[in-house]
């Protein structure tokens, strides 16, 4: 359940930031490297 919420938050932030990872990470209050780690974890790629 928590993973689903986290994945949705990541996807929403990336879409809002036009997949600019630095902007998405800043909006989530995390580092870019953590964002990239979580993108790999949830298999999130720019379409």
C-alpha atoms as one frame of an Amber mdcrd trajectory, in Angstrom:
protein
   0.000   0.000   0.000   2.731   2.454   0.959   4.680   1.583  -2.199   1.627
   2.405  -4.324   1.270   5.817  -2.672   4.990   6.526  -3.085   4.941   5.487
  -6.745   1.939   7.730  -7.467   3.649  10.693  -5.770   6.784  10.119  -7.862
   4.830   9.834 -11.104   2.756  12.941 -10.315   5.858  14.984  -9.473   7.643
  13.860 -12.636   4.667  14.702 -14.850   4.261  18.094 -13.186   7.984  18.784
 -13.736   7.837  17.574 -17.370  10.170  14.734 -16.338  12.907  17.162 -15.301
  14.321  15.043 -12.504  15.924  17.896 -10.576  12.633  19.808 -10.407  10.671
  16.686  -9.464  13.121  15.831  -6.701  12.991  19.374  -5.312   9.195  19.327
  -5.247   9.296  16.062  -3.287  12.008  17.285  -0.922  14.431  14.508  -1.895
  17.745  14.368  -3.733  17.990  13.691  -7.441  19.925  10.482  -6.757  17.173
   9.217  -4.442  14.593  10.055  -7.094  16.586   8.079  -9.669  16.857   5.131
  -7.276  13.101   5.143  -6.726  12.461   5.470 -10.469  14.470   2.274 -10.989
  12.671   0.581  -8.091   9.241   1.328  -9.600  10.448   0.982 -13.219   9.423
   4.542 -14.095  10.690   5.815 -17.431   9.762   8.789 -19.538   7.309   7.612
 -22.165
